[in-house]
Amino acid sequence: MDKKFNPGDTAFLVESNRIIRKVRILKFGGGFYTIRFADSDGGIKVKEHRLFSTKEEAEESLPRKKTARSNWP
């Protein structure tokens, strides 16, 4: 399996389809990346599709809801 990130790389994670957090890649194994959050001591394992190389890529992946106000001039 090809991996997109290497240990020590910085990436961005989208949480709950609304929050973008900066993370550091610790290791890759079994199809999962072990990551550590930049703003805390916490860490988790995630699949590659949840990680993005830049903050802009992560922002583009966020769902866009169309509301009545979005059509206002």
Backbone as JSON Lines, residues from 0, in Angstrom:
{"i":0,"aa":"M","n":[0.85,-1.18,0.0],"ca":[0.0,0.0,0.0],"c":[0.89,1.24,0.0]}
{"i":1,"aa":"D","n":[0.64,2.13,-0.95],"ca":[1.39,3.39,-1.0],"c":[0.9,4.33,0.09]}
{"i":2,"aa":"K","n":[1.84,5.0,0.71],"ca":[1.44,5.95,1.74],"c":[1.73,7.37,1.28]}
{"i":3,"aa":"K","n":[0.87,8.26,1.7],"ca":[0.93,9.66,1.29],"c":[1.83,10.49,2.2]}
{"i":4,"aa":"F","n":[1.94,10.08,3.47],"ca":[2.71,10.83,4.46],"c":[3.77,9.94,5.08]}
{"i":5,"aa":"N","n":[4.82,10.56,5.59],"ca":[5.89,9.86,6.27],"c":[5.96,10.33,7.72]}
{"i":6,"aa":"P","n":[6.53,9.52,8.62],"ca":[6.68,9.95,10.01],"c":[7.42,11.29,10.09]}
{"i":7,"aa":"G","n":[6.87,12.19,10.9],"ca":[7.44,13.52,11.05],"c":[6.77,14.57,10.2]}
{"i":8,"aa":"D","n":[6.0,14.15,9.2],"ca":[5.29,15.1,8.34],"c":[4.17,15.8,9.1]}
{"i":9,"aa":"T","n":[3.82,16.99,8.63],"ca":[2.68,17.73,9.17],"c":[1.52,17.55,8.22]}
{"i":10,"aa":"A","n":[0.32,17.36,8.77],"ca":[-0.89,17.2,7.96],"c":[-2.04,17.92,8.67]}
{"i":11,"aa":"F","n":[-3.2,17.89,8.03],"ca":[-4.4,18.51,8.6],"c":[-5.52,17.49,8.6]}
{"i":12,"aa":"L","n":[-6.26,17.45,9.69],"ca":[-7.35,16.5,9.9],"c":[-8.66,17.26,10.02]}
{"i":13,"aa":"V","n":[-9.7,16.76,9.35],"ca":[-11.02,17.35,9.48],"c":[-11.8,16.53,10.5]}
{"i":14,"aa":"E","n":[-12.24,17.19,11.57],"ca":[-13.02,16.54,12.62],"c":[-14.48,16.95,12.51]}
{"i":15,"aa":"S","n":[-15.37,16.01,12.6],"ca":[-16.81,16.27,12.64],"c":[-17.29,17.13,11.48]}
{"i":16,"aa":"N","n":[-16.64,17.05,10.34],"ca":[-16.99,17.82,9.14],"c":[-17.06,19.33,9.39]}
{"i":17,"aa":"R","n":[-16.32,19.84,10.39],"ca":[-16.37,21.28,10.64],"c":[-15.11,21.86,11.25]}
{"i":18,"aa":"I","n":[-14.27,21.06,11.88],"ca":[-13.08,21.56,12.56],"c":[-11.83,21.01,11.87]}
{"i":19,"aa":"I","n":[-10.89,21.9,11.57],"ca":[-9.62,21.49,10.96],"c":[-8.53,21.6,12.01]}
{"i":20,"aa":"R","n":[-7.8,20.49,12.23],"ca":[-6.74,20.48,13.24],"c":[-5.42,20.08,12.6]}
{"i":21,"aa":"K","n":[-4.36,20.75,13.01],"ca":[-3.01,20.43,12.55],"c":[-2.51,19.23,13.34]}
{"i":22,"aa":"V","n":[-1.9,18.27,12.65],"ca":[-1.39,17.06,13.29],"c":[0.0,16.73,12.79]}
{"i":23,"aa":"R","n":[0.68,15.89,13.54],"ca":[2.0,15.38,13.14],"c":[1.89,13.87,12.97]}
{"i":24,"aa":"I","n":[2.43,13.34,11.89],"ca":[2.38,11.91,11.62],"c":[3.46,11.22,12.46]}
{"i":25,"aa":"L","n":[3.04,10.2,13.22],"ca":[4.0,9.44,14.02],"c":[4.44,8.16,13.33]}
{"i":26,"aa":"K","n":[3.46,7.39,12.79],"ca":[3.82,6.17,12.08],"c":[2.66,5.71,11.22]}
{"i":27,"aa":"F","n":[2.95,4.75,10.33],"ca":[1.96,4.17,9.44],"c":[2.03,2.66,9.57]}
{"i":28,"aa":"G","n":[0.89,2.03,9.68],"ca":[0.85,0.57,9.74],"c":[-0.56,0.05,9.66]}
{"i":29,"aa":"G","n":[-0.76,-1.03,8.92],"ca":[-2.06,-1.65,8.82],"c":[-3.12,-0.78,8.17]}
{"i":30,"aa":"G","n":[-2.69,0.14,7.3],"ca":[-3.63,1.02,6.63],"c":[-4.04,2.23,7.44]}
{"i":31,"aa":"F","n":[-3.46,2.41,8.63],"ca":[-3.79,3.53,9.49],"c":[-2.54,4.35,9.81]}
{"i":32,"aa":"Y","n":[-2.75,5.66,9.96],"ca":[-1.7,6.56,10.43],"c":[-1.93,6.84,11.9]}
{"i":33,"aa":"T","n":[-0.87,6.77,12.68],"ca":[-0.93,7.21,14.07],"c":[-0.49,8.66,14.06]}
{"i":34,"aa":"I","n":[-1.35,9.53,14.61],"ca":[-1.08,10.96,14.57],"c":[-1.11,11.56,15.97]}
{"i":35,"aa":"R","n":[-0.45,12.7,16.12],"ca":[-0.49,13.46,17.37],"c":[-0.95,14.86,17.04]}
{"i":36,"aa":"F","n":[-1.91,15.37,17.81],"ca":[-2.44,16.71,17.59],"c":[-1.39,17.75,17.98]}
{"i":37,"aa":"A","n":[-1.27,18.8,17.17],"ca":[-0.29,19.86,17.41],"c":[-0.66,20.72,18.62]}
{"i":38,"aa":"D","n":[-1.97,20.82,18.91],"ca":[-2.42,21.69,19.99],"c":[-2.67,20.98,21.32]}
{"i":39,"aa":"S","n":[-2.36,19.69,21.38],"ca":[-2.52,18.95,22.64],"c":[-1.61,17.73,22.61]}
{"i":40,"aa":"D","n":[-1.63,16.96,23.7],"ca":[-0.81,15.75,23.76],"c":[-1.55,14.53,23.24]}
{"i":41,"aa":"G","n":[-2.78,14.7,22.79],"ca":[-3.59,13.58,22.34],"c":[-3.18,13.07,20.98]}
{"i":42,"aa":"G","n":[-3.55,11.84,20.7],"ca":[-3.28,11.24,19.41],"c":[-4.29,10.15,19.12]}
{"i":43,"aa":"I","n":[-4.44,9.83,17.84],"ca":[-5.37,8.78,17.41],"c":[-4.82,8.11,16.16]}
{"i":44,"aa":"K","n":[-5.5,7.04,15.72],"ca":[-5.2,6.39,14.46],"c":[-6.32,6.72,13.49]}
{"i":45,"aa":"V","n":[-5.94,7.11,12.27],"ca":[-6.93,7.46,11.25],"c":[-6.51,6.89,9.9]}
{"i":46,"aa":"K","n":[-7.5,6.71,9.02],"ca":[-7.21,6.3,7.65],"c":[-6.74,7.5,6.84]}
{"i":47,"aa":"E","n":[-6.06,7.22,5.75],"ca":[-5.43,8.26,4.94],"c":[-6.43,9.27,4.38]}
{"i":48,"aa":"H","n":[-7.64,8.85,4.04],"ca":[-8.6,9.77,3.42],"c":[-9.04,10.9,4.35]}
{"i":49,"aa":"R","n":[-8.74,10.8,5.64],"ca":[-9.09,11.86,6.59],"c":[-8.0,12.91,6.74]}
{"i":50,"aa":"L","n":[-6.85,12.7,6.11],"ca":[-5.71,13.61,6.24],"c":[-5.48,14.38,4.95]}
{"i":51,"aa":"F","n":[-5.05,15.63,5.1],"ca":[-4.8,16.51,3.96],"c":[-3.43,17.16,4.12]}
{"i":52,"aa":"S","n":[-2.77,17.45,2.99],"ca":[-1.43,18.03,3.0],"c":[-1.42,19.49,3.42]}
{"i":53,"aa":"T","n":[-2.47,20.22,3.04],"ca":[-2.53,21.65,3.37],"c":[-3.87,21.99,4.01]}
{"i":54,"aa":"K","n":[-3.89,23.12,4.69],"ca":[-5.13,23.58,5.32],"c":[-6.17,23.91,4.25]}
{"i":55,"aa":"E","n":[-5.74,24.43,3.11],"ca":[-6.65,24.78,2.03],"c":[-7.35,23.55,1.48]}
{"i":56,"aa":"E","n":[-6.61,22.44,1.31],"ca":[-7.23,21.19,0.85],"c":[-8.28,20.71,1.84]}
{"i":57,"aa":"A","n":[-7.98,20.83,3.12],"ca":[-8.92,20.4,4.15],"c":[-10.17,21.27,4.12]}
{"i":58,"aa":"E","n":[-10.01,22.59,3.93],"ca":[-11.16,23.49,3.86],"c":[-12.05,23.17,2.67]}
{"i":59,"aa":"E","n":[-11.44,22.79,1.54],"ca":[-12.22,22.45,0.34],"c":[-13.05,21.19,0.55]}
{"i":60,"aa":"S","n":[-12.64,20.32,1.44],"ca":[-13.37,19.07,1.67],"c":[-14.58,19.25,2.58]}
{"i":61,"aa":"L","n":[-14.67,20.41,3.25],"ca":[-15.79,20.64,4.16],"c":[-17.09,20.75,3.37]}
{"i":62,"aa":"P","n":[-18.18,20.19,3.9],"ca":[-19.46,20.3,3.2],"c":[-19.97,21.74,3.21]}
{"i":63,"aa":"R","n":[-20.56,22.14,2.13],"ca":[-21.13,23.48,2.0],"c":[-22.64,23.35,2.03]}
{"i":64,"aa":"K","n":[-23.27,23.94,3.03],"ca":[-24.72,23.91,3.13],"c":[-25.29,25.15,2.46]}
{"i":65,"aa":"K","n":[-26.31,24.95,1.67],"ca":[-26.98,26.08,1.05],"c":[-28.15,26.49,1.94]}
{"i":66,"aa":"T","n":[-28.14,27.73,2.33],"ca":[-29.2,28.24,3.2],"c":[-29.9,29.4,2.5]}
{"i":67,"aa":"A","n":[-31.01,29.82,3.07],"ca":[-31.75,30.95,2.5],"c":[-30.88,32.2,2.51]}
{"i":68,"aa":"R","n":[-30.06,32.37,3.49],"ca":[-29.2,33.55,3.59],"c":[-28.06,33.54,2.57]}
{"i":69,"aa":"S","n":[-27.69,32.37,2.07],"ca":[-26.57,32.32,1.13],"c":[-26.93,32.97,-0.2]}
{"i":70,"aa":"N","n":[-28.21,33.21,-0.46],"ca":[-28.63,33.85,-1.7],"c":[-28.79,35.36,-1.56]}
{"i":71,"aa":"W","n":[-28.6,35.9,-0.39],"ca":[-28.73,37.34,-0.18],"c":[-27.62,38.08,-0.88]}
{"i":72,"aa":"P","n":[-27.93,39.28,-1.39],"ca":[-26.89,40.06,-2.08],"c":[-25.85,40.59,-1.12]}
